[in-house]
Structure formats: structure tokens, C-alpha cells
């Protein structure tokens, strides 16, 4: 079905593998379109609870395919905007999935590869992973990825790395919040599986509501308006069948419905 991706399913976990290892999973128009489609497909699949994004071969993603960027340099303004929108829409689709998303990162995750890492809800990195927002070195800016990288590392770190394009090793990425875990290469899959299992324990509707809650509350002043917003959200959630079952399951010492 896909030319640049593979979809692997294991129980309730689906892994989207970017599958262009000969070019370090650099993305072009086709990979962007296919990744957008895969996110929509898996988001609509009731058999999938967690989505993992990984890259085949030694590297997660080297970012934009330079041949694609070379073609884009010759576009008209209208063509350039349409092309940039396609990439921005892909990132928004990945970031906006209703299900928990995990970036599984090894080797290079450069430019847009850093953006893909940040667009996922969480990221697990191999100790050999290397990140960068290197766009300035090509005379461009990390515009489409900026909302997600800023969300992960904050404006202070972004001011440095968006301008310097420095390489960020795995431990530094952990320290600034770009990734949540760093493990040795041979432990990467086990760490992803452990995180996926922890996520599977939560109610799927509650997880979606939690993502919406973060978007609604983040950066807002703690005032009467935000207090009322949080009260309304928990009241709505407590009234759901999922919440009733989850609380009853805890009291009855049985698994909730979403684990059966």
C-alpha cells in the first residue's frame, strides 16, 4: 500500500517505519503524503491504541531529501507555499493524533527528523542519536517544525539551536526535553515496548482528553477562567462510561474494559 513506509502491528501497537534507509529516511513529497495518510489510517483504526514512529536502517531521519529541496528552490511562490503546507500539514496530523505517539530514534534525526521527534507525544532515543535544527546552514529556517520543537525545548534553547544549527547529542536532547529516555542501542526496542505497555493501561478516551487538556491549559494564566475550564473538563470526563468502568474496575479489583 505504501512505497516509502511499512506498517507493523503487534497487538494494540502499530509502528510506522519510514523505509528509505539508503537515503537515511530523508523525506520527499511521497514520504510526506504517505506519512500523512498512515497517521489518518491508524487514528481511525479501533484496533490500534499506540502509534510508534521509527526509521529503518541506521538512522531515524536525516530530514529533507536534498533533491526535493533542490526542486523546491525552482518553484514559483505559489508552488513553494503549497509544498511547505504539505509538510506542515503532515506534522500537524502526526501531532494531532487522538492516540499516544512515540518516536523511536536512532542515529541521525536532523532538521525535519528533529521535527518528527518533537511532533510525537514522547520520544525514546538510542545513545547514538544526534539531533539538530540545521536549516540555517542551508540558508533556510526550521519554520514548519518550530511549533513542535518549541513545545519540547522552550524558546531559550530554541534561540540557540535554531540559529547555531549545532548537533545535539542524545544526553543533551534528554537534558533540554527533546526526548524522555536515552538507552543503549540494543535496549531501544525494549524501552519503547515498556513505554507502550504503560500507555496501554490508560483509558483511550481519557488519554485523548488528557492531550486536549494540555493544549487548553498550557501557557494560560492560572485564573478563574482556567480554573473553571479544568472543572468543566473533569466533570465531563467523570460522566463517561469509560470513567465509570475504570473506577468500578479499581474498586472491584478487576481489569477495566479497555484491557479485556
C-alpha positions in Angstrom: 0.0 0.0 0.0 2.9 2.4 0.8 6.1 2.8 -1.2 8.1 4.7 1.5 6.6 3.2 4.7 6.0 -0.1 6.4 3.2 -0.5 9.0 3.9 -3.2 11.6 1.3 -4.3 14.1 1.9 -6.1 17.4 -1.3 -6.3 19.4 -2.6 -2.9 20.1 0.7 -1.2 19.0 1.3 -0.1 15.4 4.7 1.0 14.2 5.1 3.3 11.2 8.5 2.6 9.8 10.0 5.1 7.4 11.6 2.9 4.9 14.1 4.8 2.8 17.3 3.6 4.5 19.6 4.2 1.5 18.9 8.0 2.0 18.7 7.8 5.8 14.9 8.1 5.6 15.1 11.6 4.2 11.7 12.7 3.2 10.3 13.9 -0.1 6.9 14.7 -1.4 5.9 11.0 -1.4 7.0 10.1 2.1 5.3 13.3 3.4 2.0 12.3 1.7 2.2 8.7 2.8 3.0 9.5 6.4 0.0 11.8 6.5 -2.2 9.0 5.1 -0.8 6.5 7.5 -1.5 8.7 10.5 -5.1 9.1 9.4 -5.4 5.4 8.8 -4.1 4.4 12.2 -6.0 7.1 14.0 -9.2 5.7 12.6 -8.4 2.1 13.4 -10.1 1.0 16.7 -7.7 -1.9 17.0 -4.7 0.4 17.4 -4.1 2.0 20.8 -0.5 3.3 20.5 1.5 4.5 17.4 5.3 4.3 17.2 7.2 6.2 14.5 10.6 4.7 13.6 13.1 4.6 10.8 14.6 1.5 9.1 18.3 1.2 9.0 21.0 3.1 11.0 19.2 6.4 11.1 15.8 7.8 12.1 15.6 10.5 9.5 18.2 12.8 8.0 15.4 15.4 7.4 14.6 16.8 4.0 15.8 15.0 0.9 18.2 17.5 -0.7 17.0 16.6 -4.2 13.5 17.6 -3.0 14.9 20.8 -1.6 16.7 21.5 -4.9 13.5 21.1 -6.8 11.7 23.3 -4.4 14.3 26.1 -5.0 13.0 26.4 -8.5 9.3 26.6 -7.6 7.1 29.6 -8.0 6.0 31.3 -4.9 2.6 29.6 -5.1 4.2 26.2 -5.6 6.6 26.8 -2.7 3.7 27.7 -0.4 1.7 24.6 -1.4 4.8 22.4 -0.9 5.5 23.9 2.5 1.9 23.4 3.5 2.0 19.7 2.7 4.9 19.3 5.2 3.3 21.5 7.8 0.0 19.5 7.5 1.9 16.2 7.9 3.4 17.4 11.1 0.1 18.7 12.4 -1.6 15.4 11.5 1.1 13.4 13.5 0.9 15.8 16.4 -2.9 15.8 16.5 -3.4 12.1 16.6 -6.0 11.0 19.1 -3.7 8.2 20.3 -0.4 8.3 22.2 2.6 8.6 19.8 6.2 7.6 20.5 9.2 8.5 18.4 11.8 5.7 18.3 15.0 7.4 17.4 18.4 6.1 16.5 21.3 7.7 14.6 20.6 10.9 12.8 17.4 12.8 13.4 18.3 16.1 11.7 16.2 19.1 10.6 12.8 17.6 9.9 13.9 14.5 11.7 14.1 16.6 14.9 10.7 18.0 14.0 9.2 14.5 13.7 10.7 13.6 17.1 9.1 16.7 18.7 5.8 16.2 16.9 5.3 12.9 18.7 3.9 12.9 22.2 7.0 11.4 23.6 10.4 10.2 22.3 12.8 7.4 23.2 16.4 7.8 21.9 19.3 5.5 21.4 22.5 6.8 23.0 23.9 7.2 19.4 21.1 9.6 18.4 22.0 13.0 17.1 19.6 15.9 16.5 19.9 19.4 15.0 17.8 22.2 13.7 20.4 22.7 11.0 18.3 24.6 8.5 20.2 27.9 8.9 23.3 26.1 7.4 21.4 25.9 4.2 20.1 29.4 4.3 16.6 28.5 5.4 14.7 28.3 8.8 13.1 25.5 10.7 9.7 27.1 10.2 7.3 24.1 9.9 8.9 22.2 12.8 9.1 25.2 15.1 5.8 24.8 17.0 6.7 21.3 18.0 10.4 21.8 18.8 9.5 25.0 20.8 6.8 22.9 22.7 9.5 20.4 23.5 12.6 22.5 24.4 11.2 26.0 25.0 12.2 29.3 23.5 15.5 29.8 25.3 17.0 26.6 23.9 15.4 27.2 20.5 17.0 30.6 20.3 20.4 28.9 20.4 19.8 25.9 18.3 17.7 27.5 15.6 20.5 30.0 15.0 23.6 27.8 15.5 22.4 24.6 13.9 24.7 22.7 16.4 24.5 19.0 16.7 22.7 17.9 19.9 23.7 14.5 21.3 21.3 12.2 23.0 22.2 13.2 26.5 21.8 16.9 25.7 18.5 16.2 24.0 17.4 14.5 27.2 18.5 17.4 29.3 16.6 20.0 27.2 13.4 17.9 27.0 13.5 16.9 23.4 13.5 13.2 24.4 12.2 11.5 27.5 14.6 8.5 27.7 18.0 7.6 26.4 19.1 3.9 26.3 21.8 1.9 24.7 21.1 0.8 21.1 20.3 -2.8 22.0 17.8 -1.7 24.6 15.8 0.7 22.4 13.0 -1.6 21.4 12.6 -2.9 25.0 12.3 0.7 26.2 9.7 1.5 23.6 7.7 -1.6 24.4 7.8 -0.8 28.1 6.5 2.7 27.5 3.8 1.3 25.1 2.7 -1.1 27.8 2.4 1.7 30.4 0.3 3.7 27.9 -1.9 0.7 27.2 -3.0 0.7 30.9 -4.8 4.1 30.5 -8.3 4.6 29.1 -8.1 5.6 25.5 -10.8 8.3 25.8 -9.1 9.7 28.9 -5.8 9.8 27.1 -7.3 11.8 24.3 -8.9 14.1 26.9 -5.6 14.5 28.6 -3.9 15.6 25.3 -6.7 18.1 24.8 -6.4 19.3 28.4 -2.7 20.1 27.9 -3.4 22.1 24.7 -6.1 24.0 26.5 -4.2 24.8 29.7 -0.6 25.2 28.5 0.7 28.8 28.7 -2.5 30.2 30.1 -2.6 32.3 33.3 -3.9 30.4 36.4 -7.0 32.5 36.9 -10.8 32.0 37.4 -11.3 31.2 33.7 -8.7 28.4 33.6 -10.0 27.1 36.9 -13.5 26.8 35.5 -12.2 25.3 32.3 -10.4 22.5 34.3 -13.5 21.9 36.5 -15.7 21.5 33.4 -13.3 19.1 31.8 -13.1 16.7 34.8 -16.8 16.9 35.3 -17.4 15.8 31.7 -14.8 13.1 31.9 -16.2 11.6 35.1 -19.6 11.2 33.4 -18.2 9.0 30.6 -18.8 5.2 30.5 -15.1 4.7 30.4 -14.6 6.6 33.7 -17.4 4.7 35.4 -15.9 1.4 34.3 -12.4 2.4 35.3 -13.4 3.5 38.8 -15.6 0.4 39.2 -12.8 -1.9 38.0 -10.4 -0.4 40.5 -12.9 -1.0 43.4 -13.8 -4.5 42.2 -10.1 -5.4 41.7 -10.6 -6.4 38.1 -9.2 -5.1 34.8 -11.0 -2.2 33.1 -12.9 -2.8 29.9 -10.1 -1.4 27.7 -7.7 -4.1 28.9 -10.0 -7.0 28.3 
